[in-house]
Amino acid sequence: MSFKYDECQPKPLTKKRAIIGVDVGINALATCSDGTTYPKVKAYKQAKKRLTRYQRRVQKKEPGSKNRAKAVKKLAKTHKKIADIRADALHKLTTWASFEPQHHSDRRFERKWNAQKS
């Protein structure tokens, strides 16, 4: 049995897009090389009161009890929500940056972001 194939070169992409660098940091969620900065997510700050309450409830329950298991589950759910909010914000930013690199200076993302926070 034998196979024959033609080696073909892939065609280069014709669409050229602007290249930017993104620095993910501590003080801001991201800073682009064109100077645009995006604020960090304040999910923990918003959920801090709830987390404190649920942690206190877990602490007061007897170890090994079903009520403690329920309280731990509620606490874990709150931590998961915080992690999901952070991941969602990062996903939105990276998706937006990859599909629309020419619009970094028009601040559309920040307007959407600030509307979601309030």
Buried (B, 14 or more C-beta within 10 A) or exposed (E): EEEEEEEEEEEEEEEEEEEEEBEEEEEEBBBBEEEBBBBBBEBEEEBEEBBEEBBEBBEEBEEEEEEBEEBBEBBEEBEEEBEEBBEEBBEBBEEBBEEEBEBBEEEEBEEEBEEEEE
